[in-house]
Amino acid sequence: MGNSSRKEAQDEGEEKETKGDKGEEEKTAKKGEVEVMEDEELPFGVHKLLESGDRVLDLSYYKFRRLPRQVLNLEYLEKLYVCGNRLRNVPKGIMRLQALRTLGLDFNKLVDVPLPVCQLTNLTCLYLGSNRLISLPPEVRNLQNLRCLWVESNYFQRFPKQLYDLPNLRSLQIGDNRLRMLPSDLWRMESLRGLWLYGNRFQEFPRVLLKMEQLEILDMDRNRISEFPNLHHLSALRLFSYDHNPVKEPPRVREEVLIVGEGAEEVLQARGRRKEAKEQAEKDAEDAAVVAAAAASPVIHGILKKLRMNSALNLAAAKEKVTNESVASTTPTGDENGPQNNDRCAFFEEAGLGYDDGRLEYEREELISEGEGYEGDEGAEFEYERAEMDYEYEGYE
């Protein structure tokens, strides 16, 4: 995960280059010039980038010794990358770029963090890796919105406590430095979620990290730690890397934590087997529940079938009773307007069908009229109308 080999190669090249740069630095210091390219010709394609109007400007690996002055007028910029150049400072005019959210200055020759950078208060990501930094200035506290800071591959021997005052810092990359210990009050960085400490000089696991239960990523690769404590209580931890440490066995972590290091593969395989066994047991339990439900279903179906049969029989009996009553009511026994009609109406009321005796009588008369075939009989229409009138009279009674 580190780049210490690249850092060593860079240092060797820088030593050779220092002599050639020394005369130019002295000349610049005498004139009191800020490091802004004014009259020098810009590399091919840079003019087009500067005039594009894009909010993201990438001027990486153009071998700039000074930041082009045209950049300082692009106040709309949100992301600026000038990585892999030869910058030793940044002009004050960069403070005009208050819209900047991301600034990449890694792989340059910065000995100190430029103070104008500390005035870009809207920065959320600042990349200063692979420079020559040994500390951070107090002014870095101005970066209250900073969420991500990378200072890997520098020369920090002590942890910069100025970072305690950055309440929103979530990701700190400080690998490939010269740290031997961490401050005992590092737990104050409560917003920190990712911490990269690889390639330092830790001989023991820093105990203060056991108090930082909010950490999600912890990288301790390439240190000199021979034993790790139990990390099971770090409930938020998702990735722990301890590769290239002289450990005898992997650290104890929660089941959901991905570990990278010596012996981690065997642990992950065993974890995978346990997970498969658990899933198979759950599947078997579900299948058993389905079989049990299927075995019980005939009884349930039998009960439902019996209920349906009883309902059908009751309905058939009710229909038969209605039919019998209806036939009986149409048989002339005594007075046609007598109690028989009243009994039939009372039955319909009791059955919950509503009192609609007149309509049934009307349908019965119509059916009889159609069945007996009165075609051509002039008296049929009159008889039909008379029956309807009689029915309405009965219904009113």
Secondary structure, 3 states (H helix, E strand, C coil): CCCHHHHHHHHHHHHHHHHHHHHHHHHHHHHCCCCEECCCCCCCCHHHHHCCCCCEEECCCCCCCCEEHHHHHCCCCCEEECCCCCCCCCCHHHHHCCCCCEEECCCCCCCCCCHHHHHCCCCCEEECCCCCCCCCCHHHHHCCCCCEEECCCCCCCCCCHHHHHCCCCCEEECCCCCCCCCCCCHHHCCCCCEEECCCCCCCCCCHHHHHCCCCCEEECCCCCCCCCCCCCCCCCCCEEECCCCCCCCCCCCCCCCEEECCCHHHHHHHHHHHHHHHHHHHHHHHHHHHHHHHHHHHHHHHHHHHHHHHHHHHHHHHHHHHHHHHHHHHCCCCCCCCHHHHHHHHHHHHCCCCCCHHHHHHHHHHHHHHHHCCCCCHHHHHHHHHHHHHHHHHHHC
